[in-house]
Amino acid sequence: MLRYPLSRPTIEVDIVEDHAVLREGLAQWIQANAPGIRVVGKFASWAEAAAHIGALSDVVVLDVLLGDHVPLRAKIQAILSAGPQVVVCSSVLDPAVMRQAIAAGALAYIPKTVAAGVVESAIRNAALGEPYITAEVAAALDSERSGPVLSAREHQVVSLYLGGTAGTLAETANVLGISVDGVKKHLASVRRKFQDGPEPLTRLALRDRLVAGGWLVEDPNH
């Protein structure tokens, strides 16, 4: 459900982007070229945005690579639960990540290489609760959907244990508030899902398969 009625005269937008030049540049372009759209929040990290989750605006423009290890699905779903719609704007062009964002509820996935006007169009559609799908994303969504599917808890475990700051079983268990045995159980389940031969998957091999499947995002800057 949209937080505001469609008759609201101004679409208010928050930008979550860790590169200051991109964040400020998009905000200034919108101010100068997009009548009826106003940037009211600019956040340099997911932690900053999450701290204001209840006060976010009509549409949140969200980057994928923010230097943290919170799952993309979790970020999108947290924003949607608070009321705003989500437009993902990213340099990541992996079809698996595009599918992940759209499946989580984002109404658009916009490559950073496009003109700012495309972002504007996506924002206007999102404010109406309507998707904005570029040809590139459409092709990704139409491609074969194959590979293992993780539960929400399995995704949390692998995101922390294999892609996050919690590098040990005990640290992962502590962050999630579950037992070490619980972490081991979920990891074993994930390994079974990705196993395709007699040899057990190493930690690195499992991580590589999760990245390839779009469950973990590889950040080249971190």
trRosetta pair geometry for C-beta under 8 A, 3 or more apart (Angstrom, degrees):
i j d omega theta_ij theta_ji phi_ij phi_ji
1 83 8.0 -46 86 -134 78 73
2 5 7.4 120 101 -97 121 20
2 6 7.3 68 86 -62 164 71
2 58 7.7 13 -163 -148 97 89
2 83 7.9 66 -172 -177 32 82
2 85 7.5 -22 -111 -39 81 108
2 127 7.8 68 -136 -180 129 49
2 128 8.0 -44 -82 -152 147 21
2 129 5.6 -101 -59 -53 109 115
3 58 6.6 -142 51 -110 112 61
3 83 3.9 57 -70 175 119 123
3 84 6.7 -27 -8 -73 131 49
4 8 4.3 21 148 -44 130 148
4 58 6.0 -55 24 -100 124 106
5 8 5.8 141 71 -33 65 85
6 128 6.4 47 -122 -118 111 76
8 11 7.3 107 103 -80 111 50
8 58 7.4 -177 92 -86 152 139
9 36 7.0 -117 161 -135 63 88
10 36 5.8 -157 -118 -163 55 52
10 37 7.2 153 -168 -99 74 18
10 38 5.2 12 174 2 124 116
11 36 6.1 52 11 141 91 81
11 37 4.7 -23 68 -109 104 72
11 38 7.2 160 80 23 51 66
11 58 5.2 -110 -160 71 70 150
11 59 6.4 12 173 7 109 118
11 123 6.4 131 132 150 145 104
11 124 6.8 -143 -22 -104 166 56
11 127 4.4 -66 -122 -95 125 154
12 38 5.5 -27 -109 72 64 93
12 39 8.0 117 -163 -120 59 14
12 40 4.8 -2 -165 -3 107 130
12 57 3.6 -122 116 -160 100 130
12 58 4.9 119 55 3 71 98
12 59 7.6 162 88 28 47 72
13 30 6.9 -92 54 -176 147 165
13 37 6.0 22 -14 -176 126 98
13 38 6.8 170 22 84 84 39
13 39 5.1 -46 77 -101 98 59
13 40 6.8 137 58 15 43 77
13 41 7.7 -138 116 42 45 78
13 57 5.7 -119 -71 87 8 141
13 58 6.8 -47 -72 58 52 89
13 59 5.1 -24 -110 72 81 93
13 60 7.4 152 -162 -96 64 27
13 61 6.3 28 -178 -12 112 104
13 123 6.0 -20 -96 -146 134 134
14 39 7.4 112 -103 -156 25 71
14 40 6.5 -51 -76 68 72 77
14 41 3.6 -10 -119 69 96 114
14 42 7.4 -162 -159 -67 64 31
14 43 6.7 24 174 -2 107 108
14 49 7.0 124 148 -127 134 104
14 56 5.2 -80 3 -149 152 87
14 57 5.0 155 -26 21 91 103
14 59 7.6 -172 29 95 67 48
14 60 4.8 -18 68 -114 101 77
14 61 7.1 -165 93 26 50 70
14 84 7.3 -50 26 -120 114 171
15 23 5.4 150 123 -146 129 81
15 26 6.0 151 -119 87 151 127
15 27 6.0 -116 7 -66 149 97
15 39 6.2 -10 -13 -143 110 119
15 41 7.1 180 27 97 57 66
15 42 5.2 0 60 -117 101 69
15 43 7.0 -178 92 30 53 69
15 60 7.8 166 -86 -162 22 59
15 61 4.8 -13 -113 64 69 110
16 43 4.7 -14 -111 70 72 110
16 45 7.8 -42 -164 105 91 12
16 46 6.6 60 -177 -92 132 55
16 48 7.8 173 -128 75 91 98
16 49 4.6 -10 -103 -60 125 147
16 60 6.3 20 -6 180 111 104
16 61 6.9 -179 26 88 67 57
16 62 4.9 6 57 -117 117 64
16 63 6.1 -133 106 18 75 81
16 66 7.0 -24 151 -99 100 137
17 22 5.3 -116 162 99 141 108
17 23 4.0 179 77 -80 115 92
17 26 7.3 99 5 25 162 136
17 42 7.8 -46 41 -160 92 80
17 43 7.7 115 24 76 49 61
17 44 7.4 -40 86 -120 48 43
17 61 7.3 -14 -41 111 109 100
17 63 4.7 107 -109 -30 66 127
17 66 7.9 -126 -131 -104 24 92
17 89 7.6 -30 -85 79 117 112
18 23 7.7 156 31 -43 6 126
18 44 5.4 74 -124 -179 55 66
18 45 6.0 54 -96 -83 100 60
18 63 6.6 -115 6 67 79 153
18 65 7.6 -90 30 113 125 68
18 66 5.1 142 -32 -143 122 63
18 67 5.7 119 -116 0 172 115
19 22 4.3 53 89 19 110 111
19 23 6.4 165 84 -15 55 89
19 63 7.9 132 14 -96 91 163
20 23 5.6 -58 -140 41 31 111
20 24 5.8 17 168 -8 70 112
20 44 7.0 -8 -79 -111 79 112
21 24 6.4 -60 -139 45 21 99
21 25 5.7 23 161 -22 61 118
22 25 5.7 -57 -136 39 24 112
22 26 6.2 22 165 -17 62 107
22 112 7.1 -32 -138 -146 137 128
23 26 6.4 -61 -153 35 21 104
23 27 6.5 17 154 -15 60 112
23 42 5.5 109 168 -164 116 109
23 44 6.9 -75 -39 -94 169 68
24 27 5.6 -57 -146 39 33 113
24 28 6.1 31 157 -18 68 107
24 42 7.3 53 -81 -156 61 154
25 28 5.9 -57 -146 38 28 107
25 29 6.3 29 155 -20 64 107
26 29 5.7 -54 -146 35 32 111
26 30 6.3 33 156 -19 65 105
26 39 7.9 127 114 -84 83 147
26 61 7.2 -131 141 108 152 160
26 89 7.9 105 -107 112 159 165
26 116 6.5 178 -125 -129 73 112
26 119 6.7 -58 -145 110 117 165
27 30 5.9 -55 -150 35 29 111
27 31 6.5 30 153 -20 63 107
27 39 4.3 -115 -136 71 90 171
27 42 5.9 -31 -67 -85 149 127
28 31 5.6 -53 -148 36 33 114
28 32 6.2 19 158 -10 66 112
29 32 6.1 -68 -147 44 28 102
29 33 5.6 -27 174 26 68 120
29 34 7.5 57 128 -11 71 106
29 116 4.6 -58 142 -179 155 165
30 33 6.8 -81 -122 55 17 79
30 34 4.5 -39 -153 34 64 128
30 37 5.4 -88 -173 107 109 117
30 38 7.7 150 134 -118 116 18
30 39 5.5 107 77 -34 140 109
30 116 7.6 -134 -59 172 66 121
30 120 6.8 165 -111 -94 82 95
30 123 8.0 29 -121 19 126 169
31 34 7.6 4 -28 44 12 86
31 38 7.6 55 -101 -129 74 58
31 39 6.7 -71 -55 20 91 107
33 116 7.2 90 70 105 144 127
33 117 7.6 -84 136 -85 134 81
33 120 7.3 -93 109 -74 101 151
34 37 4.2 -25 128 43 118 123
34 120 4.7 -156 -104 -127 127 122
34 123 7.6 36 -172 67 152 140
37 120 6.8 -154 9 -140 162 87
37 123 6.0 63 -127 119 142 141
37 124 7.4 -88 -68 -71 123 81
39 42 6.6 42 161 -60 119 94
40 57 5.3 124 48 -68 122 140
41 49 7.7 106 144 -115 130 80
41 52 6.7 -168 -141 108 144 152
41 55 7.9 137 -75 113 144 93
41 56 6.7 -95 37 -127 160 64
41 57 6.2 -174 11 -15 113 111
43 46 7.8 86 134 -94 127 18
43 48 4.1 179 -155 99 102 116
43 49 4.2 139 108 -62 170 83
43 52 7.4 -152 -81 36 132 124
44 48 5.9 68 46 9 66 152
45 48 4.8 104 58 2 80 98
45 49 7.2 -148 97 1 47 85
45 66 5.8 122 -144 171 55 112
45 67 6.9 -64 -121 61 97 110
45 68 6.9 96 -168 -34 98 121
46 49 5.6 -58 -149 42 38 109
46 50 5.8 40 154 -23 72 108
46 66 4.9 109 -29 109 97 156
46 68 5.2 -94 33 29 125 147
46 70 5.5 -144 122 39 162 139
46 75 6.0 -83 -134 -111 126 124
47 50 5.7 -54 -141 38 28 112
47 51 6.5 34 156 -26 61 104
47 68 7.1 148 -34 -76 91 149
48 51 5.9 -55 -155 28 29 113
48 52 7.2 -1 156 6 61 106
49 52 6.3 -78 -158 50 34 93
49 53 7.0 71 143 -78 67 69
49 56 7.1 41 -168 -88 89 121
49 60 7.4 91 -157 -151 134 133
49 79 7.9 -22 153 -86 124 106
50 53 5.3 0 -155 -51 43 110
50 78 6.9 -7 -116 139 92 152
52 55 4.8 -68 -178 56 88 104
52 56 6.3 118 119 -60 91 73
53 56 6.2 -25 -155 -17 34 113
53 78 6.2 -68 -137 156 136 105
53 79 7.2 -126 -144 -97 90 52
53 82 4.9 -147 163 -78 85 151
54 82 5.8 -138 -99 -145 40 115
56 60 5.6 -13 -178 -70 132 118
56 79 6.4 -65 87 -142 168 86
56 82 5.7 75 37 112 116 138
56 83 7.2 168 74 63 94 93
56 84 4.9 -80 118 -15 113 138
57 60 7.1 142 55 -68 78 70
57 84 6.0 66 84 -99 42 129
58 84 5.9 117 151 -127 15 89
58 85 6.9 -5 154 25 64 92
58 126 8.0 131 135 113 89 94
58 127 5.3 27 148 -119 130 92
59 84 5.9 164 -96 -172 17 106
59 85 5.1 -25 -110 68 75 92
59 86 7.5 161 -160 -89 67 17
59 87 6.0 26 177 -4 112 107
59 123 5.1 142 107 -148 162 80
59 126 4.7 98 -119 102 123 126
59 127 5.5 -71 -43 -69 122 78
60 79 5.1 -103 37 -156 151 142
60 84 4.9 91 -17 119 97 145
60 85 7.4 -176 23 87 72 42
60 86 5.4 -23 67 -109 95 67
60 87 7.2 -178 88 31 45 69
61 87 5.0 -24 -107 75 67 103
61 88 7.9 137 -163 -111 53 14
61 89 5.3 4 -176 3 99 124
61 119 6.8 36 -124 -167 137 115
61 123 7.0 -38 -67 -86 108 107
62 75 6.5 153 -166 135 145 125
62 76 7.0 -169 67 -87 165 75
62 79 7.1 -121 -60 -31 141 162
62 86 5.7 -16 6 -158 128 101
62 87 7.0 154 19 79 75 47
62 88 5.3 -41 74 -106 91 62
62 89 7.1 141 66 23 38 72
62 106 7.5 -115 49 -109 123 123
63 66 5.6 129 87 -68 107 87
63 88 7.7 105 -119 -160 14 70
63 89 6.3 -45 -88 77 60 74
63 90 5.7 122 -154 -94 59 79
64 72 5.9 -11 -139 -104 83 127
64 88 6.4 51 -59 -169 89 114
64 90 3.9 34 0 -116 110 144
64 91 7.8 -129 43 42 111 60
64 92 4.8 -62 67 19 155 132
64 97 6.4 40 -140 174 153 133
64 101 7.5 -80 -92 -73 108 128
64 217 5.9 -159 161 -148 108 157
65 90 6.9 113 4 -146 83 105
65 91 7.2 -44 21 47 125 99
65 92 6.5 133 -29 -39 106 116
65 217 6.5 -149 -84 140 78 130
65 219 4.8 140 -143 -118 111 96
65 221 6.9 107 157 30 134 112
65 222 7.9 -178 -172 6 105 115
66 70 8.0 -21 64 43 122 101
67 219 6.9 140 -94 -171 41 159
67 221 7.3 -59 -88 94 88 111
67 222 5.5 145 -129 -66 69 143
68 164 8.0 11 168 -127 65 89
69 159 5.9 154 157 167 92 86
69 160 6.8 122 120 -101 126 43
69 163 4.9 167 -149 122 115 84
69 164 3.3 179 105 -101 151 77
69 165 6.3 -177 22 -13 133 71
70 74 5.5 -112 171 79 90 125
70 75 5.8 101 118 -57 116 98
70 159 7.3 47 -148 159 21 139
71 74 4.3 92 67 1 92 105
71 75 7.1 -160 95 -7 51 82
71 155 5.6 50 -99 152 162 111
71 156 7.0 -95 -11 -91 133 52
71 159 4.7 -87 -58 -95 96 156
71 215 8.0 -36 -131 -178 114 61
72 75 5.8 -55 -152 34 35 111
72 76 6.4 30 155 -15 68 106
72 88 7.9 37 -167 -116 119 138
72 97 7.0 84 13 -156 169 89
72 100 5.8 79 81 126 129 123
72 101 6.1 -64 151 -84 130 79
72 104 6.8 -156 122 -10 84 162
72 217 6.2 86 -34 -35 118 134
73 76 6.0 -61 -150 39 30 107
73 77 6.0 21 159 -13 67 113
73 100 6.3 -93 -61 176 93 97
73 103 7.7 -33 -109 91 106 94
73 104 4.3 -160 -129 -100 69 130
73 152 7.9 -136 117 -123 136 81
73 155 6.7 -9 48 153 138 157
74 77 6.0 -59 -141 43 27 107
74 78 6.2 31 158 -24 64 107
74 155 7.9 178 -44 119 103 121
74 156 7.5 88 -70 -91 137 86
74 159 7.9 -133 -6 49 133 177
75 78 5.9 -56 -149 33 27 111
75 79 6.6 24 155 -16 63 106
76 79 5.9 -59 -154 36 31 109
76 80 6.3 26 154 -16 67 109
76 86 5.2 -146 -139 62 86 177
76 88 7.5 -38 -89 -64 117 112
76 101 6.4 152 -65 -147 151 66
76 104 4.0 92 77 126 142 127
76 105 5.5 160 148 57 115 93
76 106 5.4 -81 -133 -51 134 90
77 80 5.6 -52 -141 40 34 111
77 81 6.1 40 156 -25 65 105
77 104 5.8 -101 -47 -174 87 99
77 105 6.4 108 -89 21 63 132
78 81 5.8 -53 -148 33 29 113
78 82 6.7 25 153 -17 61 106
79 82 5.9 -62 -156 35 32 109
79 84 5.6 -56 171 68 95 102
79 86 5.3 101 93 -74 140 113
80 83 7.8 163 -173 21 30 9
80 84 7.3 -98 -96 75 37 56
80 85 7.4 37 -106 -116 79 37
80 86 6.4 -66 -60 -16 88 115
80 105 4.9 -10 -63 119 158 151
85 107 5.4 -3 179 -2 117 131
85 126 4.1 178 115 174 137 99
85 127 6.8 -149 35 -78 136 31
85 129 6.6 -157 -82 -98 139 52
86 101 8.0 -135 122 -175 125 95
86 105 6.6 81 34 106 123 85
86 106 4.3 -80 101 -113 109 75
86 107 6.5 143 68 11 58 78
86 126 7.2 -141 61 -150 21 138
87 106 6.7 114 -113 -168 20 99
87 107 6.4 -45 -82 64 68 87
87 108 4.5 -1 -132 61 85 109
87 110 6.4 12 172 1 102 117
87 119 7.1 119 142 -154 144 75
87 122 4.7 114 -135 135 134 118
87 123 5.9 -76 -16 -80 157 62
87 126 5.2 -106 -54 -42 102 156
87 132 7.5 4 -118 46 109 121
88 101 4.6 -50 -8 -163 161 149
88 106 4.8 0 -17 -157 105 159
88 108 6.8 -164 36 97 66 60
88 109 4.7 -6 70 -115 112 68
88 110 6.9 168 91 24 56 68
89 110 4.6 -18 -107 71 76 102
89 111 7.9 15 -157 113 61 4
89 112 6.1 93 163 -81 86 74
89 119 6.0 20 -100 -113 137 115
90 93 8.0 -174 105 -57 93 50
90 97 7.6 -97 100 132 155 132
90 109 7.2 -34 28 -166 107 85
90 110 7.7 125 19 74 59 54
90 111 7.0 -54 75 -119 57 42
90 112 6.3 -87 128 -31 13 98
91 111 7.2 65 -118 -160 33 73
91 112 4.7 -32 -72 23 71 129
91 113 7.7 92 -121 -35 70 84
92 97 5.1 -37 135 91 127 162
92 217 6.6 -44 -109 -152 162 113
93 98 7.6 9 -162 -46 40 116
93 111 6.0 23 -92 -108 99 117
93 136 7.4 -56 -152 166 103 135
94 97 4.2 76 74 7 102 107
94 98 6.9 -170 91 -9 53 83
94 214 6.4 177 126 -95 122 91
95 98 5.3 -53 -147 36 38 116
95 99 6.2 38 155 -19 69 103
95 139 7.6 -87 -110 106 122 79
95 140 3.5 -167 -135 -138 92 102
95 143 5.7 15 171 35 154 146
95 214 7.9 -85 97 -71 52 132
96 99 5.8 -52 -149 37 31 110
96 100 6.3 37 149 -25 63 105
96 212 7.2 104 -4 152 165 39
96 213 5.8 -177 -158 170 148 28
96 214 2.7 -150 144 -49 103 119
97 100 5.3 -48 -147 32 35 118
97 101 6.5 36 154 -20 65 102
97 214 5.0 -164 -63 -136 49 99
97 217 6.2 75 -111 -105 126 100
98 101 6.0 -56 -153 33 30 108
98 102 6.5 20 156 -10 65 109
98 109 4.8 151 -139 115 83 165
98 137 5.3 -159 -170 -130 134 84
98 140 4.3 44 78 115 142 158
98 141 7.1 -103 124 -54 111 76
99 102 6.0 -60 -145 43 31 105
99 103 5.8 31 158 -20 68 112
99 140 6.1 -139 -48 144 86 102
99 141 6.1 147 -99 -102 83 62
99 145 7.0 165 -157 -109 152 99
99 214 6.4 31 60 159 98 176
100 103 5.9 -59 -143 39 24 110
100 104 6.3 24 157 -21 62 109
100 214 4.6 -168 -38 155 125 121
100 215 7.6 173 -102 -87 138 38
101 104 5.8 -59 -151 34 28 110
101 106 4.4 -21 161 27 91 140
101 109 5.0 116 84 -89 141 119
102 105 7.9 143 -179 6 29 9
102 106 5.8 -79 -89 64 39 89
102 109 6.2 -76 -52 -24 92 121
102 131 7.9 46 -139 -134 104 128
102 137 7.2 132 -54 179 135 118
102 141 6.3 -33 64 -94 164 119
106 109 6.1 82 112 -64 135 81
107 122 7.4 153 103 -174 93 86
107 125 6.6 -165 142 114 127 100
107 126 4.4 154 68 -107 141 87
107 129 7.4 -155 -98 -163 147 32
107 130 6.8 95 -168 97 131 30
107 131 4.7 -146 -166 -106 76 56
107 132 6.4 60 137 14 90 76
108 122 3.9 -166 117 -153 175 119
108 125 6.9 103 -51 74 126 124
108 126 6.2 -92 1 -60 112 112
108 131 6.5 150 -66 -164 68 62
108 132 4.1 -3 -92 62 123 95
108 133 7.1 -145 -117 -72 69 43
108 134 7.9 75 -158 -16 93 87
108 137 7.8 175 -161 13 57 173
109 134 7.7 -106 77 24 70 103
109 137 5.0 142 63 -109 106 137
110 114 5.9 -90 -177 37 95 136
110 118 5.9 159 -145 124 123 109
110 119 5.6 142 132 -92 166 72
110 122 5.4 -108 -54 -26 132 163
110 132 7.8 4 -66 102 104 116
110 134 6.9 108 -112 -21 63 130
111 114 5.4 109 73 -19 83 96
111 134 7.6 -82 6 54 95 162
111 136 6.7 3 -21 76 127 157
114 118 4.1 -42 144 41 134 150
114 119 7.1 151 90 -37 112 79
114 134 7.4 -127 -78 -97 150 154
115 118 5.5 111 66 -7 71 95
116 119 5.4 -49 -162 34 51 114
116 120 6.5 57 141 -23 72 100
117 120 5.1 -47 -149 32 41 118
117 121 6.5 43 152 -20 68 99
118 121 5.7 -50 -151 34 34 111
118 122 6.5 35 150 -19 64 105
118 134 7.2 25 -166 -83 131 123
119 122 5.6 -54 -149 37 33 113
119 123 6.4 36 151 -22 66 104
120 123 5.7 -55 -151 33 31 112
120 124 6.5 28 154 -18 65 105
121 124 5.8 -54 -148 35 33 110
121 125 6.4 31 154 -16 65 106
121 132 6.0 150 122 -144 89 146
122 125 5.8 -55 -149 39 31 110
122 126 6.1 32 154 -21 66 109
122 132 4.1 -152 -115 71 69 151
123 126 5.7 -56 -145 37 29 112
123 127 6.4 35 155 -25 64 103
124 127 5.9 -50 -151 28 30 114
124 128 7.1 18 152 -7 59 105
125 128 6.0 -70 -161 42 35 104
125 130 4.4 -95 -173 84 86 96
125 131 6.7 -24 147 108 130 14
125 132 4.1 139 51 -54 154 107
126 129 7.3 43 -172 -79 37 19
126 130 7.2 -113 -75 58 24 56
126 132 6.9 -69 -43 -1 80 112
133 137 5.2 -128 -159 88 76 116
133 138 5.1 94 149 -67 115 88
133 141 7.3 -46 -150 7 132 145
134 137 4.9 89 54 12 79 100
134 138 6.8 -136 97 -9 39 90
135 138 5.5 -53 -145 35 31 116
135 139 6.5 35 155 -22 64 102
136 139 6.0 -55 -156 31 29 110
136 140 6.7 26 148 -16 62 105
137 140 5.4 -53 -151 36 39 114
137 141 6.2 36 152 -18 70 105
138 141 5.8 -57 -146 38 31 108
138 142 6.2 25 156 -16 65 112
139 142 5.8 -60 -144 41 29 108
139 143 6.6 45 153 -40 63 96
140 143 5.8 -41 -154 10 32 116
147 213 4.8 180 165 -127 153 114
148 190 7.8 124 131 -152 150 61
148 193 3.7 100 -142 159 146 112
148 194 5.7 -92 3 -70 148 67
148 213 6.9 -19 51 -140 81 162
149 193 7.8 -122 46 -161 39 142
150 154 4.1 -135 -168 94 100 120
150 155 4.6 129 112 -60 130 82
150 158 7.1 -84 -135 16 159 134
150 190 6.3 14 -111 -109 112 98
150 193 7.2 172 -82 73 72 167
150 215 6.0 77 6 -126 138 137
151 154 4.5 95 50 7 78 104
151 155 6.9 -142 91 -7 41 87
152 155 5.7 -57 -152 35 29 113
152 156 6.6 32 150 -21 64 103
153 156 5.5 -49 -149 33 36 114
153 157 6.4 36 153 -21 66 104
153 186 6.0 -117 128 -113 97 138
154 157 5.7 -54 -149 34 32 112
154 158 6.4 20 159 -9 67 106
154 186 5.0 -170 -105 -169 66 103
154 189 6.1 -100 -104 90 125 118
154 190 5.3 153 -168 -69 115 103
155 158 6.3 -58 -142 42 29 100
155 159 6.0 33 158 -25 64 112
155 215 6.3 -132 -125 -160 90 103
156 159 5.8 -60 -146 35 26 113
156 160 6.5 14 161 -9 63 109
156 176 6.1 116 137 -108 125 123
157 160 6.3 -68 -154 41 26 101
157 161 5.8 3 164 -2 67 120
157 172 6.3 68 -149 173 69 130
157 176 6.9 -15 -87 -53 70 162
157 183 5.7 163 -142 -140 118 72
157 186 4.3 129 2 108 168 140
157 187 6.2 -128 142 -60 132 74
157 190 7.4 -156 84 -25 118 138
158 161 5.9 -62 -126 51 30 100
158 162 5.0 -15 -173 22 71 121
158 163 7.0 46 140 4 69 102
158 186 7.8 -132 -37 134 78 108
158 187 7.2 133 -80 -107 80 73
158 190 5.7 142 -62 -128 127 170
158 206 7.7 -123 -136 143 118 113
158 210 5.8 -162 158 -119 140 158
158 215 6.6 17 95 139 139 125
158 216 6.8 -107 133 -58 105 111
159 162 7.3 -44 -94 54 10 82
159 163 5.2 -53 -154 56 47 114
159 164 5.7 56 140 -34 66 117
159 215 7.8 -123 -70 155 84 83
159 216 6.6 172 -107 -101 64 87
160 163 7.4 -16 -39 58 8 69
160 164 4.2 -47 -131 44 42 141
160 165 7.7 -45 -152 50 73 56
160 166 4.3 2 174 53 102 121
160 171 7.7 -155 159 115 112 89
160 172 4.7 136 112 -126 122 90
160 175 5.7 -172 -143 73 150 146
160 176 6.9 -143 11 -43 162 107
161 164 7.2 30 -2 39 20 97
161 166 6.4 -47 -80 101 46 95
161 167 7.4 92 -154 -144 46 26
161 168 8.0 -71 -132 103 81 9
161 169 7.1 26 -121 -94 119 50
161 172 4.5 0 -74 -85 89 150
161 183 6.8 134 -69 -171 136 117
161 187 6.7 -57 82 -87 168 120
162 203 6.8 -170 -111 -174 97 88
162 206 6.7 -110 -107 104 149 102
162 207 4.5 -172 -176 -97 121 99
162 210 6.4 91 103 43 151 154
162 216 6.4 -88 104 -79 111 153
163 207 7.0 151 -63 -142 81 106
163 210 7.6 -122 -42 107 121 135
163 216 4.4 -174 -67 -142 146 122
163 217 7.6 94 -165 44 148 57
164 167 7.8 -150 89 -63 62 57
165 171 7.9 -109 117 154 68 137
166 171 3.9 -171 -154 125 84 104
166 172 4.4 134 134 -77 128 58
166 174 7.4 -168 -132 56 128 91
166 175 4.9 -100 -67 -9 151 140
167 171 6.2 33 42 52 49 145
168 171 4.6 93 54 9 84 102
168 172 6.8 -147 91 -5 43 87
169 172 5.8 -59 -150 38 28 111
169 173 6.2 29 154 -20 65 108
169 180 5.0 67 142 -148 111 97
169 183 5.1 159 -158 96 83 142
169 184 6.6 18 -142 -60 133 84
170 173 5.7 -54 -148 36 30 112
170 174 6.3 32 154 -22 64 107
170 180 5.8 -22 -89 -90 60 117
171 174 5.6 -54 -147 34 31 113
171 175 6.5 31 156 -18 65 104
172 175 6.0 -55 -149 35 30 109
172 176 6.3 7 161 0 65 113
172 183 5.0 109 100 -127 119 143
173 176 6.3 -72 -145 50 26 97
173 177 7.9 -145 167 33 56 4
173 178 5.5 -105 -147 80 74 66
173 179 5.9 -26 -152 158 130 15
173 180 4.7 -72 -47 -76 157 54
173 182 6.7 119 -122 58 99 98
173 183 4.9 -97 -70 -28 88 128
174 177 7.6 27 -177 -70 27 39
176 182 7.9 -138 100 104 128 125
176 183 7.4 140 44 -82 138 97
178 182 3.9 -94 156 84 118 149
178 183 6.5 145 93 -48 112 75
179 182 4.4 109 56 -2 76 100
179 183 7.3 -135 101 -2 48 81
180 183 5.5 -48 -154 33 39 113
180 184 6.4 40 148 -19 67 103
181 184 5.5 -52 -148 37 35 114
181 185 6.3 41 151 -26 66 103
182 185 5.5 -50 -148 30 32 115
182 186 6.6 27 156 -14 64 103
183 186 6.0 -59 -152 38 31 106
183 187 6.2 28 153 -17 66 110
184 187 5.7 -57 -145 40 30 111
184 188 6.2 33 156 -22 66 106
185 188 5.9 -55 -150 34 27 111
185 189 6.6 28 151 -20 62 106
186 189 5.6 -53 -151 34 34 114
186 190 6.5 34 152 -18 66 103
187 190 5.7 -53 -148 36 34 110
187 191 6.3 36 153 -20 66 105
188 191 5.7 -52 -147 35 32 113
188 192 6.5 36 153 -22 64 102
189 192 5.8 -52 -152 31 32 112
189 193 6.7 31 151 -20 63 105
190 193 5.7 -56 -153 33 34 113
190 194 6.5 10 157 -1 68 110
190 206 7.0 83 122 -167 109 126
190 210 7.8 7 177 -81 127 118
191 194 6.2 -71 -146 48 30 95
191 195 5.9 49 154 -49 68 102
191 200 7.1 10 178 -162 134 85
191 201 5.3 -163 -144 44 95 118
191 206 6.1 -55 -101 -104 80 133
192 195 5.6 -40 -142 9 29 121
194 201 6.2 25 98 -53 109 163
194 206 6.1 121 79 -131 150 77
194 209 4.8 119 -163 118 136 151
194 210 7.5 -64 -81 -59 155 72
194 213 7.9 -117 -106 -21 113 147
195 200 7.5 -42 -114 -128 116 47
195 201 6.1 -127 -92 -25 74 110
201 205 4.7 -138 -161 91 83 116
201 206 4.5 100 140 -62 129 90
201 209 7.3 -58 -144 8 143 138
202 205 4.5 92 50 9 80 103
202 206 6.9 -146 89 -6 40 86
203 206 6.0 -58 -149 37 27 109
203 207 6.4 28 154 -20 63 108
204 207 5.7 -55 -148 36 31 112
204 208 6.4 34 153 -21 65 104
205 208 5.7 -51 -149 33 32 113
205 209 6.6 29 154 -16 64 105
206 209 5.8 -58 -152 37 33 108
206 210 6.4 32 152 -19 66 106
207 210 5.7 -56 -148 36 33 111
207 211 6.4 34 153 -19 66 104
207 216 6.6 -36 -161 43 73 161
208 211 5.8 -54 -150 36 31 111
208 212 6.3 31 153 -18 65 108
209 212 5.5 -51 -144 39 34 113
209 213 6.2 25 157 -12 65 111
210 213 5.8 -61 -144 44 29 106
210 215 4.3 -79 -167 70 85 113
210 216 4.4 56 123 3 108 108
211 214 7.9 52 179 -61 29 19
211 215 7.5 -84 -65 57 23 70
211 216 4.8 -52 -79 76 65 98
211 217 7.4 118 -132 -114 79 10
211 218 5.0 51 -150 -46 129 104
214 217 7.8 17 -157 -79 51 71
219 222 4.4 10 107 37 126 103
